[in-house]
Amino acid sequence: ELKLMVDEFSSFARMPASNPSPNDLNGIVGEIAAFYKSGHRAVSFEVDLDGNLPVVEIDADQIKRALINLVDNAIAAVEQGGVVRIETRYIEELHLARLEVIDNGLGVPDEAKQRLFEPYFSTKKTGTGLGLAIVNNIIADHNGYIRVKDNQPRGTRFIIELPVKAVNI
């Protein structure tokens, strides 16, 4: 546990600069989902990708890191037989790519939602409190937003919105 905490702290302290380039967000989500589906058979993975999502200017490695953190948290939150769902949507009128990681676990208490993205705050007994702070930094480096909501009827929904540059035709 101490090694994990030191590794997380080191990662947080040494966040590499974002290096965005045109990337396929759906491809990244598909890659991560395939990896988790094969390694976590007790959890059901659902993926719903928007075929209209254009190429997005993102640092693929950092977005993968953020997504892995969110999926790890979702897996930890669900019991055997639980569901983790990853969705992408293109909100054309707002020029936003939306990425959601949804679970049907126990959810996040209302009093914790405001502090989830603060460094060293954790709702887990063994958590370092750096995972979601790192995710928040990555999304902020991409000029995006992340928020947490309750999933209905139960669980948690992390919503990431990233800007999509308009293409002049």
Secondary structure by P-SEA (a helix, b strand, c coil): caaaaaaaaaaaacccccccccccaaaaaaaaaaaaaaccccbbbbbbbcccccccccaaaaaaaaaaaaaaaaaaaccccbbbbbbbbbcccccbbbbbbbbcccccccccccccccccccccccccccaaaaaaaaaaaacbbbbbbbcccbbbbbbbbbbbccccc
